[in-house]
């Protein structure tokens, strides 16, 4: 993708929402870990927090359009290659770092306690190649770093982004209608396979369908955002507040499909809003979480068995539900400083270096 024209303004509230969503996944996972410490059933800090992954897919479709759509106005292999190189620079370095860290931790676990507490299998060459190639979410090789399945699925969708741009922006109203209808039908199909129209699934095919369908819905959200006739409605503070209230209610009720269908409206309205909600979401703390959200999401898995082992070592007896919930919250928060370190030392410098290497060199006359 060539850098043609001005850089798009960052929509800080969406960055902040990405950080909040990442923390929702982490909080749900640490709630499950804390449950093993107490005989009493405790509520999850974020019920069905895995729906934050569905939010990621929708948000990604929106952001890819917001950032790269103009580059595909004149399709070319160079633009396509530039787009993919930037996505690789964004995703691959931290993914590789987290994968290597998980493998080293697994070996350390085998040495110290005699079994692997981080993932329950001995990886084969096929597993390692599948993970390195970002194919683990598609069922090619067993997943070493559990959260990376969604990154793998989203990475696969990037390869078809130019075709989706044609379908959603170049093929006319009928093309858009057909594309969005297919996405809705596929998402409804996956939900129909689970109780209460749930979207949580370990099946690679269903995960890929879920990702692609919601990515398309995110692209539809961008069309809604860019349509002048909807600008005033989407920017309304009351509309956005109603969308957030509805989202929280659906999350509490554990109604996955309706919540996933709400996400495109929520993303478009958040992007348009400039009122008090936008100001609140643009504050330093939520924005900081958004900046390091990829690190939060990708590195949090090994903290769960480590902190579980430490608690069991220091307090072998079962603990009460209040203490378990406090530990779930503390464990979730403990990921943040380490995510900041991996963002600062791994994610950001590697991304900059790869983009610099991928940038075409301009050779002057006489050189």
C-alpha positions in Angstrom: 0.0 0.0 0.0 1.5 3.3 -1.0 1.3 6.3 1.4 -0.9 8.4 -0.8 -2.4 11.5 0.8 -2.6 12.5 4.4 -2.4 10.0 7.3 -5.8 9.3 8.8 -6.5 10.7 12.2 -6.4 8.1 14.9 -9.8 7.5 16.5 -8.6 7.3 20.1 -11.9 6.0 21.6 -11.7 2.9 19.3 -8.1 2.4 20.4 -9.3 2.6 24.0 -12.1 0.1 23.4 -9.6 -2.3 22.0 -7.7 -2.2 25.2 -10.8 -2.6 27.3 -11.8 -5.6 25.1 -8.3 -7.2 25.6 -8.7 -6.8 29.4 -12.1 -8.4 29.2 -10.6 -11.6 27.7 -7.8 -11.6 30.3 -10.3 -11.1 33.1 -12.5 -13.9 32.0 -9.5 -16.3 31.7 -8.2 -15.3 35.2 -11.7 -15.8 36.6 -11.5 -19.4 35.3 -8.1 -19.8 36.9 -9.3 -18.4 40.2 -12.2 -20.8 40.2 -9.8 -23.7 40.6 -8.7 -22.3 43.9 -12.0 -22.3 45.6 -14.7 -25.0 46.0 -17.4 -22.3 45.8 -18.7 -21.2 42.4 -17.6 -17.7 41.7 -19.0 -15.4 38.9 -16.7 -14.4 36.1 -15.4 -10.9 36.2 -16.5 -10.6 32.6 -19.2 -13.2 31.7 -18.6 -14.4 28.1 -15.6 -12.2 27.9 -14.5 -14.2 24.9 -17.0 -12.0 23.0 -14.3 -9.4 23.1 -12.6 -11.4 20.3 -15.7 -10.9 18.2 -15.4 -7.2 18.9 -11.8 -7.4 17.7 -12.9 -9.0 14.4 -15.5 -6.3 13.8 -13.1 -3.5 14.8 -10.5 -4.9 12.5 -12.8 -4.8 9.5 -13.6 -1.2 10.3 -10.0 -0.1 10.9 -8.7 -1.8 7.7 -11.2 0.2 5.7 -10.5 3.4 7.6 -6.8 3.1 7.1 -6.2 1.3 3.8 -9.3 1.7 1.6 -7.9 4.6 -0.4 -4.9 2.6 -1.3 -7.1 0.1 -3.2 -8.8 2.7 -5.3 -6.3 1.8 -8.0 -5.6 -1.9 -7.3 -2.1 -3.1 -7.9 0.2 -5.9 -6.7 2.5 -3.3 -5.2 -0.4 -1.8 -3.1 -1.4 -5.3 -2.1 2.2 -6.3 -1.1 2.6 -3.1 0.8 -0.6 -3.8 2.7 0.4 -7.3 3.6 3.9 -6.2 4.7 2.4 -3.7 7.1 0.1 -6.3 8.5 3.0 -8.7 8.9 5.1 -6.1 10.7 2.1 -5.4 13.0 1.4 -9.0 13.9 4.3 -11.4 13.3 7.1 -10.1 15.6 5.2 -10.3 18.9 3.5 -13.5 17.8 6.9 -15.1 17.2 8.3 -13.7 20.5 5.3 -15.1 22.4 5.6 -18.5 20.7 9.3 -18.8 21.6 8.6 -17.7 25.1 5.9 -20.3 25.5 8.3 -23.0 24.2 11.0 -22.0 26.6 8.6 -21.8 29.6 7.3 -25.3 28.7 10.8 -26.7 28.7 11.5 -24.9 32.0 8.3 -26.4 33.5 9.3 -29.9 32.4 12.7 -29.4 34.1 11.4 -28.0 37.3 8.1 -29.8 38.0 8.2 -32.7 35.6 5.3 -31.7 33.3 4.3 -28.9 31.0 1.9 -26.6 32.8 1.5 -24.2 29.9 0.0 -26.4 27.2 -0.9 -30.0 27.4 1.1 -31.6 24.6 4.6 -32.1 23.2 4.8 -30.0 20.1 5.9 -31.8 16.9 7.7 -30.2 13.9 4.3 -29.8 12.2 2.9 -27.9 15.3 5.9 -25.6 15.3 5.7 -24.9 11.5 1.9 -24.3 11.7 2.4 -21.8 14.6 5.3 -20.0 12.9 3.3 -19.7 9.6 0.3 -18.3 11.5 -1.9 -21.3 10.5 -2.6 -22.7 13.9 -6.0 -21.0 14.1 -7.0 -22.8 10.8 -6.3 -26.2 12.3 -2.7 -26.6 10.9 -0.7 -27.6 13.9 -1.8 -27.5 17.5 -1.9 -24.1 19.1 1.0 -23.4 21.5 -0.1 -19.9 22.6 -3.9 -20.2 23.1 -5.0 -16.6 22.4 -3.2 -16.6 19.0 -5.9 -18.6 17.3 -7.8 -15.4 16.6 -4.8 -13.6 15.3 -4.2 -16.5 12.9 -7.8 -16.3 11.6 -7.7 -12.6 11.2 -4.3 -12.8 9.4 -5.9 -15.2 6.9 -8.7 -12.7 6.2 -6.1 -10.0 5.3 -5.1 -12.0 2.2 -8.7 -11.6 0.8 -9.1 -7.9 1.8 -8.8 -6.5 -1.7 -11.6 -8.9 -2.9 -13.8 -7.8 0.1 -13.1 -4.2 -0.9 -14.5 -4.9 -4.3 -17.5 -6.7 -2.9 -18.3 -4.0 -0.4 -17.3 -0.8 -2.2 -17.0 -1.5 -6.0 -19.7 -4.0 -6.8 -22.7 -1.7 -6.2 -25.6 -2.0 -3.9 -26.4 -5.6 -4.9 -22.9 -6.7 -4.3 -22.9 -5.2 -0.8 -26.2 -6.7 0.0 -25.2 -10.2 -1.1 -21.9 -10.0 0.8 -23.4 -8.7 4.1 -26.2 -11.2 3.8 -23.8 -14.1 3.4 -21.8 -12.9 6.4 -25.0 -12.7 8.5 -26.2 -16.1 7.4 -22.8 -17.7 8.2 -22.6 -16.1 11.6 -26.1 -17.2 12.4 -25.2 -20.8 11.2 -22.3 -21.0 13.6 -24.4 -19.6 16.5 -27.2 -22.1 15.7 -24.8 -25.0 16.5 -24.4 -23.9 20.1 -26.9 -23.5 23.1 -28.4 -20.0 23.3 -26.9 -19.0 20.0 -23.5 -18.9 21.5 -20.4 -18.2 19.4 -17.7 -19.8 21.5 -16.2 -22.7 19.6 -13.0 -24.7 19.3 -13.7 -25.9 15.8 -11.2 -24.2 13.4 -13.7 -24.0 10.5 -16.3 -22.3 12.7 -13.7 -20.0 14.1 -12.6 -18.9 10.6 -16.3 -18.4 9.5 -16.9 -16.3 12.6 -13.8 -14.2 12.0 -14.5 -13.6 8.3 -18.2 -12.8 8.8 -17.5 -10.3 11.6 -14.7 -8.7 9.6 -17.2 -8.1 6.8 -19.6 -6.6 9.3 -16.8 -4.3 10.4 -16.4 -3.2 6.8 -20.2 -2.5 6.7 -19.8 -0.5 9.9 -17.2 1.7 8.1 -19.7 2.3 5.3 -22.3 3.4 7.9 -19.7 5.6 9.5 -18.7 7.2 6.2 -22.3 7.9 5.1 -23.1 11.6 5.7 -26.8 10.9 6.2 -26.1 8.9 9.3 -23.4 11.1 10.8 -25.6 13.1 13.1 -27.5 10.1 14.4 -24.3 8.1 15.1 -22.7 11.1 16.8 -25.5 11.4 19.3 -24.5 10.9 22.9 -27.9 9.3 23.7 -27.6 6.8 20.8 -24.1 5.8 21.8 -25.1 5.5 25.5 -28.0 3.3 24.5 -25.7 1.1 22.4 -23.3 0.6 25.3 -26.1 -0.1 27.7 -27.5 -2.7 25.3 -24.1 -4.3 24.9 -23.6 -4.6 28.6 -27.0 -6.1 29.1 -26.5 -8.6 26.3 -23.1 -9.5 27.8 -24.6 -10.0 31.2 -27.4 -12.1 29.7 -24.8 -14.2 27.7 -26.5 -13.6 24.4 -23.6 -13.9 22.0 -25.2 -13.5 18.5 -27.3 -10.4 19.3 -24.2 -8.9 20.9 -22.0 -9.6 17.9 -24.7 -8.0 15.6 -24.6 -4.9 17.9 -20.8 -4.5 17.6 -20.9 -2.8 14.1 -23.3 -0.1 15.3 -21.3 0.4 18.4 -18.0 0.8 16.5 -19.5 3.2 13.9 -21.2 5.3 16.6 -18.0 5.4 18.8 -16.0 6.5 15.8 -18.4 9.4 15.1 -19.0 10.6 18.7 -17.1 13.6 19.9 -19.0 14.2 23.1 -18.4 13.2 26.7 -18.2 9.5 26.0 -15.4 10.1 23.4 -13.6 12.4 25.9 -13.8 9.7 28.6 -12.5 7.0 26.3 -9.7 9.2 25.2 -8.3 9.6 28.7 -4.7 8.4 29.2 -5.5 5.1 31.0 -7.9 3.5 28.6 -5.9 4.9 25.7 -2.7 3.4 27.1 -4.5 0.0 27.4 -5.5 0.3 23.8 -2.0 1.1 22.6 -0.6 -2.1 24.4 -3.7 -4.2 23.8 -2.1 -6.6 21.3 0.6 -7.3 23.9 -2.0 -7.7 26.7 -3.9 -10.2 24.6 -1.0 -12.2 23.2 1.2 -12.6 26.3 -1.3 -13.2 29.1 -1.7 -17.0 28.8 1.5 -18.1 30.6 0.7 -15.8 33.6 -2.3 -18.0 34.5 -0.4 -21.2 35.4 2.5 -19.3 36.9 0.3 -17.3 39.3 -1.9 -20.3 40.0 1.2 -22.3 41.0 2.5 -19.4 43.2 -0.8 -19.1 45.1 -1.0 -22.9 45.6 2.5 -22.9 46.9 1.9 -20.1 49.4 -1.6 -21.2 50.3 -2.2 -24.9 49.7 -5.6 -24.8 51.2 -8.7 -23.7 49.2 -9.6 -20.1 49.5 -12.9 -18.3 49.8 -14.9 -16.8 46.9 -14.1 -13.2 47.7 -10.3 -13.9 47.8 -10.6 -15.9 44.6 -12.3 -12.9 42.8 -9.6 -10.6 44.2 -6.9 -12.9 42.9 -8.6 -12.9 39.5 -8.6 -9.1 39.4 -5.0 -8.9 40.6 -3.9 -11.5 38.1 -5.5 -9.6 35.2 -3.9 -6.4 36.3 -0.5 -8.1 36.7 -0.3 -8.6 32.9 -0.3 -4.9 32.1 3.3 -3.9 33.1 4.7 -6.9 31.3 2.6 -6.1 28.2 4.0 -2.6 28.3 7.5 -4.0 28.3 6.9 -6.3 25.4 5.2 -3.5 23.5 8.2 -1.2 24.2 11.0 -3.7 23.6 9.5 -6.1 21.1 6.3 -5.1 19.3 7.0 -1.4 18.5 10.7 -1.6 17.5 10.3 -4.8 15.5 7.3 -3.2 13.6 9.3 -0.1 12.9 12.3 -2.1 11.7 10.3 -4.4 9.4 8.4 -1.5 7.8 11.7 0.3 7.2 13.1 -2.7 5.5 10.0 -3.2 3.4 9.9 0.5 2.3 11.1 0.8 -1.3 14.4 2.6 -1.6 14.6 5.7 -3.8 17.9 5.7 -5.7 18.9 9.2 -6.8 20.6 10.2 -10.0 24.3 9.5 -9.8 24.0 6.8 -7.1 
